[in-house]
Amino acid sequence: MTESDPAQKLVQNERAKLTANYLNAGVGAFFAAGVVAPLAAAVFGLTGAGSSVGTLTLAFGALIFFAVSVALHAAARYVLKGLKP
């Protein structure tokens, strides 16, 4: 099979979509674990026994996880740019 073979293009496109899907699943996990869960815990007062997290620490941590999720999403979009017509 050559590079211009339609079957090869299909395989490359499916691999690119699989990689992008994998990265996007990571986006959801990072966002849920690092942004949604801590904020929900803070709002509903569900911290660990005798522990409390400062507002600045919570905001900084959520910002880091949000930035990672945005970076992973950008990487997934970059992978999809490699799809062949």
C-alpha positions as CSV (number, residue, x, y, z in Angstrom):
1,M,0.0,0.0,0.0
2,T,1.2,3.5,-0.8
3,E,0.6,6.7,1.0
4,S,-2.1,7.7,-1.5
5,D,-4.0,4.4,-1.1
6,P,-7.5,5.1,0.1
7,A,-7.4,2.3,2.6
8,Q,-4.2,3.7,4.1
9,K,-5.8,7.2,4.4
10,L,-8.8,5.6,6.1
11,V,-6.5,3.9,8.6
12,Q,-4.6,7.0,9.3
13,N,-7.8,9.0,9.8
14,E,-9.1,6.5,12.2
15,R,-5.9,6.5,14.2
16,A,-6.0,10.2,14.4
17,K,-9.6,10.2,15.6
18,L,-8.8,7.5,18.2
19,T,-5.9,9.6,19.5
20,A,-8.1,12.8,19.6
21,N,-10.8,10.9,21.4
22,Y,-8.3,9.6,24.0
23,L,-7.1,13.1,24.6
24,N,-10.6,14.5,24.9
25,A,-11.5,11.8,27.4
26,G,-8.6,13.0,29.5
27,V,-10.0,16.5,29.2
28,G,-13.3,15.4,30.8
29,A,-11.5,13.5,33.5
30,F,-9.2,16.4,34.4
31,F,-12.0,18.9,34.4
32,A,-14.3,16.8,36.5
33,A,-11.7,15.7,39.0
34,G,-9.8,19.0,39.3
35,V,-12.5,21.7,38.8
36,V,-16.0,20.4,39.3
37,A,-15.4,18.0,42.2
38,P,-13.4,20.4,44.4
39,L,-15.7,23.3,43.8
40,A,-18.8,21.2,44.6
41,A,-17.1,19.9,47.7
42,A,-16.3,23.5,48.8
43,V,-19.9,24.7,48.1
44,F,-21.5,21.9,50.0
45,G,-18.9,21.8,52.8
46,L,-17.7,18.3,52.0
47,T,-14.1,18.5,53.1
48,G,-12.2,15.8,54.9
49,A,-12.3,15.3,58.6
50,G,-10.9,18.4,60.3
51,S,-9.4,19.8,57.1
52,S,-10.3,22.9,55.2
53,V,-8.9,24.3,51.9
54,G,-8.4,28.0,51.6
55,T,-10.2,29.8,48.8
56,L,-7.0,30.9,47.1
57,T,-5.6,27.3,47.2
58,L,-8.9,26.0,45.8
59,A,-9.0,28.6,43.0
60,F,-5.4,28.1,42.1
61,G,-5.8,24.3,42.0
62,A,-8.9,24.6,39.9
63,L,-7.2,27.0,37.5
64,I,-4.3,24.5,37.0
65,F,-6.6,21.6,36.2
66,F,-8.7,23.9,33.9
67,A,-5.5,24.9,32.1
68,V,-4.5,21.3,31.7
69,S,-7.9,20.4,30.3
70,V,-7.7,23.3,27.8
71,A,-4.2,22.2,26.7
72,L,-5.3,18.6,26.2
73,H,-8.4,19.8,24.2
74,A,-6.1,21.9,22.0
75,A,-3.8,18.9,21.5
76,A,-6.9,16.8,20.4
77,R,-7.9,19.5,17.9
78,Y,-4.3,19.6,16.6
79,V,-4.4,15.9,16.0
80,L,-7.6,16.2,14.1
81,K,-6.0,18.7,11.8
82,G,-4.0,15.8,10.4
83,L,-7.1,14.1,8.9
84,K,-6.7,13.4,5.2
85,P,-9.5,14.1,2.8
